[in-house]
Amino acid sequence: MIHNGKKFIVGGKELPEADYRDIISGAQAIKSMYVWQMLCKDMKYHANEDIFNKSQTIDDVMFGKCCLYIIDVMEKKLDKLSKL
């Protein structure tokens, strides 16, 4: 999803104005939901647990770090969308 100022482009196609407003309000709603905050907190906990307590190989550590990276990207995307 690309934002070019006033429109979103998804798969090379511009989304209608109504979708633009829905995306922004949806991002604001998700970001403020208690369940979203608890899910992120829980996912981070489990990823860190996998990295520090359960990992047996470097691949296990990398998997946990990838999970943390994905969570971080989702949080930043929601934050950015909610501030448009």
N, C-alpha and C positions, 0 to 999 in steps of 0.2 A: 504494500500500500504506500503510495507516494502522495504527499500533500504539496501542491504547487501554489499555495497562497489562498485560493478561494475554492479549489476543487480537489477531490481525491481521485487518484488514478489507480485502478485495480485491474491487473491483467491487460494493461494497455488501453483501457476504456475509462472515460470520465464518468463518475457517478453523478446522478441528479442532485440538485440542491437539497431536496428533502433528505436524501441519504447522508449528505454532508452534516446537516443538523442532527440527524439521528446518531451518527457516529460520535459526534462531540458529546451529546447529552448522555449517550450510552456509556462512554468512557468515564464521564463524571460520576454517573450512577454506580458503575462497577467499582471505581476507585474508593468511593465512600462506603461501600458495603462492608459490614463487619465480617461476613463470611469470606470475602475476598482477602481481607487483611489476615484473618486466621489461616486461610489456606496457604498464603505466601509464607507466613511465619512457620507453619508446620512443614512445608516443603523445604524451607531453608534448614530447619532442624534436622530433618531426615537426610538431606544431602550432606550436611556437616557430620552427622553421625556415621554415614557411609564412608566419608573421607577419613575421619580420625579414629573411629572405633572398629569398623568392620572391614576396611580395605586390607586385602592381602597381596595385591599386585598393583603396579603402577596404573594399569587399566582401570582398576576400581577407583583409584584416586581421581583419574581423569574423568571418569563417568560422573562422579560427585561434583567435580568442578564444572563440568558441562551443564549439569542440572542447575547449579547456582547461576551460571551465565544466562541460561534460558529464563530463569525467574527474574533476573535483573533486567533483561531485555523487555520482558512483558511489563514489568513495573514502570520502566522508563517510557515505553510506548504509551501506556495508559496515562501517565503523567503528562506527556507532551500533548496527546490528543485532548485531554481534559482542559488544557490551557489555551486552546485555539479560540 
